[in-house]
Amino acid sequence: FLATANQSWPLLSAMAKGDAPFNKDVAARHAEVIATLSDLPLLAGAYGPGTDTGASHKRDPKVWSEPQMFKAAYDKFTTAAKALPAAAGDLKTLQVALGELGKTCKGCHDDYRMK
């Protein structure tokens, strides 16, 4: 399942860019993987108390000092991710949905990932 998750974004992106043939059934399956996994890190406690230690992560300390703002940004991501399956049946709607999802990823990385 995780191998599929790691392949989902690149495959959907390739379809959206025209680098891979659009297939609505394949797109729907991969969109569902992204939607399903989108809230898993928060549910698993990935940003909870005590996860701000150690040198192996690239999370900015603002994740913990601004938890409401971080949660709001994460909620935008999960909302956009959960919209993907409904958008996957048509190339144009998939392109728009992926663009919106990409904006949420970039926004969170810009604000909450150490450079």
C-alpha positions as CSV (number, residue, x, y, z in Angstrom):
1,F,0.0,0.0,0.0
2,L,2.8,2.5,0.9
3,A,4.6,1.7,-2.4
4,T,1.4,2.7,-4.2
5,A,1.2,5.9,-2.2
6,N,4.7,6.8,-3.2
7,Q,3.8,6.3,-6.8
8,S,0.4,8.1,-6.8
9,W,1.5,11.7,-6.9
10,P,4.1,11.3,-9.6
11,L,1.7,9.2,-11.8
12,L,-1.2,11.7,-11.4
13,S,1.1,14.6,-12.0
14,A,2.4,12.9,-15.2
15,M,-1.2,12.3,-16.4
16,A,-2.0,16.0,-15.7
17,K,1.0,17.2,-17.6
18,G,0.4,14.9,-20.5
19,D,3.6,12.9,-19.8
20,A,1.5,9.7,-19.2
21,P,-1.8,8.8,-20.9
22,F,-4.9,9.8,-18.9
23,N,-6.8,6.8,-17.6
24,K,-9.7,7.7,-15.3
25,D,-9.8,4.4,-13.6
26,V,-6.1,4.4,-12.7
27,A,-6.4,8.1,-11.8
28,A,-9.3,7.3,-9.5
29,R,-7.4,4.6,-7.7
30,H,-4.3,6.7,-7.1
31,A,-6.4,9.7,-6.1
32,E,-8.2,7.5,-3.5
33,V,-4.8,6.4,-2.1
34,I,-3.8,10.1,-1.6
35,A,-7.1,11.0,-0.1
36,T,-7.1,8.0,2.3
37,L,-3.5,8.7,3.5
38,S,-3.8,12.4,3.8
39,D,-4.9,12.6,7.4
40,L,-2.9,9.6,8.5
41,P,0.1,11.5,9.9
42,L,-2.0,13.6,12.2
43,L,-4.1,10.6,13.3
44,A,-0.9,8.8,14.0
45,G,0.4,11.7,16.1
46,A,3.3,12.7,13.8
47,Y,3.2,16.3,14.9
48,G,2.1,15.7,18.5
49,P,3.8,16.3,21.8
50,G,7.4,15.0,21.9
51,T,7.7,14.8,18.1
52,D,9.7,18.0,18.0
53,T,12.9,16.4,19.1
54,G,15.7,14.7,17.2
55,A,17.7,15.8,14.2
56,S,16.1,13.5,11.7
57,H,13.1,15.7,10.8
58,K,12.9,18.9,8.8
59,R,9.9,20.4,10.5
60,D,10.2,24.0,11.6
61,P,9.6,24.6,15.3
62,K,6.6,26.7,14.3
63,V,4.7,23.4,13.9
64,W,4.6,23.2,17.7
65,S,4.7,27.0,18.6
66,E,1.8,27.7,16.2
67,P,-0.3,24.6,16.4
68,Q,-3.6,26.2,15.4
69,M,-2.0,27.8,12.3
70,F,-0.2,24.5,11.4
71,K,-3.5,22.6,11.8
72,A,-5.3,25.0,9.6
73,A,-2.7,24.6,6.9
74,Y,-2.9,20.8,7.3
75,D,-6.6,20.9,7.1
76,K,-6.4,22.7,3.7
77,F,-4.2,19.9,2.5
78,T,-6.5,17.1,3.6
79,T,-9.5,18.9,2.1
80,A,-7.7,19.2,-1.2
81,A,-6.5,15.6,-1.0
82,K,-10.0,14.3,-0.3
83,A,-11.3,16.2,-3.3
84,L,-9.1,14.3,-5.7
85,P,-11.2,11.1,-6.2
86,A,-14.2,13.1,-7.3
87,A,-12.0,15.1,-9.7
88,A,-10.1,12.0,-11.2
89,G,-12.8,11.1,-13.7
90,D,-11.9,14.0,-16.0
91,L,-8.5,15.2,-17.0
92,K,-9.3,19.0,-16.7
93,T,-10.9,18.6,-13.3
94,L,-7.9,16.4,-12.2
95,Q,-5.5,19.1,-13.4
96,V,-7.3,21.7,-11.3
97,A,-7.5,19.5,-8.2
98,L,-3.9,18.6,-8.4
99,G,-2.9,22.2,-8.8
100,E,-4.9,23.1,-5.7
101,L,-3.4,20.2,-3.8
102,G,0.1,21.2,-4.9
103,K,-0.5,24.7,-3.6
104,T,-1.4,23.4,-0.1
105,C,1.7,21.2,-0.1
106,K,3.9,24.1,-1.1
107,G,2.3,26.5,1.4
108,C,2.8,24.1,4.3
109,H,6.4,23.3,3.2
110,D,7.2,27.0,2.8
111,D,5.9,27.9,6.2
112,Y,6.6,24.7,8.3
113,R,9.6,23.0,6.8
114,M,13.2,24.0,7.6
115,K,15.2,25.1,4.6
